[in-house]
Amino acid sequence: RGLWAGLSPVLLRSLPCSSLFFVTYEHTRRSLEMQMGGAQQVSPWWCAATAGATANVVACSVRVPCEVLKQQMQASGTKQASLLVTASTLASRGIGGFYTGFWATVSRELAFAVIQMPLFEKLKRAHPLHDASSASSHAVVGMTCGGVAGSVAGALTTPTSALGDRKSVV
């Protein structure tokens, strides 16, 4: 039971954020390709990077307020209901209070998306099951390519101690 504690709030945030991201990403990528004369006329990298950046800004419009609320609940140390913390934040800081750190979050997400989404599209096109018609094949392609692209983007955009002073943990 303890292992699953806190799952509900994560799902309540993740589902709309992921949905907004992918709907915006696909719509923007396809629109850019159509406006530029089709995928063959424009760099697929440019379309995927721009669509990923746009989708992240849209998803952050939901993700950041949820994170601010979560952090305020954690910092308060009490088990106040999220509705009470929401009302308190609204009363003390206004709507803008829910968007504290928005641009910092967006800038981090943009760097990630500009690497992840073009790589994801390239890996999908190169995957051996890319042309398979079954839903399970599409799922395998999406999961493997998404996992690799996300891992590479995360590794390239996450600062490590290797760049500064190394401190060993004993």
C-alpha positions in Angstrom: 0.0 0.0 0.0 2.8 2.4 0.9 4.5 1.8 -2.4 1.5 3.3 -4.3 1.0 6.2 -1.9 0.9 9.5 -3.9 0.1 7.8 -7.2 -3.3 9.6 -7.7 -1.8 13.1 -7.7 0.9 12.0 -10.1 -1.7 10.5 -12.5 -4.0 13.6 -12.2 -1.1 15.7 -13.4 0.6 13.4 -15.8 -2.4 12.4 -17.9 -3.5 15.9 -18.9 0.1 17.1 -19.4 1.1 14.1 -21.6 -2.2 14.4 -23.5 -1.6 18.1 -24.1 2.0 17.4 -25.1 1.3 14.7 -27.7 -1.8 16.3 -29.2 0.1 19.6 -29.6 3.2 17.9 -30.9 1.5 15.9 -33.6 -0.7 18.8 -34.7 2.2 21.3 -34.8 4.5 18.8 -36.6 2.0 17.9 -39.3 1.0 21.6 -39.7 4.6 22.6 -40.2 5.2 19.8 -42.7 2.1 20.8 -44.7 2.9 24.5 -44.7 6.4 23.8 -45.9 5.3 21.6 -48.8 5.4 18.1 -47.2 8.0 16.2 -45.1 10.3 15.9 -48.1 10.5 19.6 -48.6 11.5 20.6 -45.1 13.9 19.3 -42.6 12.1 16.7 -40.4 14.5 17.7 -37.6 13.3 21.3 -37.7 9.6 20.3 -37.7 10.1 17.8 -34.8 12.2 20.3 -32.7 9.8 23.2 -33.2 6.7 21.0 -32.5 8.4 19.5 -29.4 9.2 23.0 -28.1 5.7 24.2 -28.7 4.2 21.1 -27.1 6.4 21.6 -24.0 5.2 25.2 -23.5 1.6 24.1 -23.7 2.2 21.1 -21.3 4.0 23.4 -18.9 0.9 25.6 -18.6 -0.6 22.7 -16.7 2.5 21.1 -15.3 4.0 24.2 -13.5 0.8 25.1 -11.5 0.6 21.4 -10.4 4.2 21.4 -9.3 3.9 24.7 -7.5 0.9 23.4 -5.6 2.7 20.1 -4.8 5.7 21.9 -3.5 3.6 24.2 -1.3 1.9 21.2 0.1 5.2 19.5 0.8 6.7 22.7 2.3 3.8 23.3 4.6 4.5 20.0 6.4 0.8 19.6 7.1 -1.7 17.3 5.4 -3.9 20.1 4.1 -6.2 19.3 1.3 -5.0 20.5 -2.1 -8.2 22.6 -2.4 -7.2 24.6 0.8 -3.6 25.1 -0.5 -5.0 26.2 -3.9 -7.3 28.7 -2.2 -4.5 30.0 0.0 -2.2 30.5 -2.9 -4.8 32.2 -5.0 -5.7 34.6 -2.1 -2.0 35.4 -1.3 -0.4 35.4 -4.7 -3.1 35.5 -7.3 -3.1 33.4 -10.5 0.5 34.4 -11.2 1.5 32.6 -8.0 0.8 29.3 -9.7 3.2 30.1 -12.5 6.3 30.8 -10.3 9.2 29.3 -12.2 7.3 28.9 -15.4 10.0 30.3 -17.7 12.8 28.4 -15.9 10.9 25.1 -16.4 10.1 25.9 -20.0 13.7 26.7 -20.8 14.8 23.4 -19.3 12.1 21.5 -21.2 12.9 23.2 -24.5 16.5 22.0 -24.5 15.3 18.5 -23.8 12.6 18.6 -26.5 14.9 20.0 -29.2 17.1 16.9 -28.7 14.4 14.3 -27.8 11.8 14.8 -30.5 13.9 14.9 -33.6 15.9 11.9 -32.4 12.6 10.1 -31.6 11.3 10.7 -35.2 14.6 9.6 -36.7 14.7 6.4 -34.6 11.1 5.6 -35.5 11.8 5.9 -39.2 14.9 3.6 -38.8 13.2 1.0 -36.6 12.8 -2.4 -38.2 9.1 -2.5 -37.3 8.4 1.0 -38.6 6.3 -0.2 -41.5 4.4 -2.9 -39.6 0.7 -2.4 -39.4 -0.2 -3.9 -36.1 -0.9 -1.8 -33.0 1.5 -3.9 -30.9 4.3 -3.1 -33.4 3.5 0.6 -33.2 3.6 0.3 -29.4 7.0 -1.4 -29.5 8.4 1.2 -31.9 7.1 4.1 -29.8 8.3 2.6 -26.5 11.8 1.7 -27.7 12.4 4.8 -29.7 10.9 7.1 -27.0 13.0 5.4 -24.3 16.2 5.8 -26.2 15.5 9.4 -27.3 14.4 10.4 -23.8 17.5 8.8 -22.3 19.9 10.5 -24.7 18.1 13.9 -24.2 18.2 13.5 -20.5 21.9 12.6 -20.5 22.7 15.6 -22.6 20.6 18.1 -20.7 21.3 17.0 -17.1 24.3 18.6 -15.4 26.6 16.2 -13.8 29.3 16.4 -11.2 31.8 15.3 -13.9 31.6 18.9 -15.3 32.7 20.4 -12.0 34.5 19.3 -8.9 34.1 15.6 -8.3 33.0 14.6 -4.8 32.9 11.0 -3.9 30.0 9.6 -1.9 31.2 7.0 0.6 
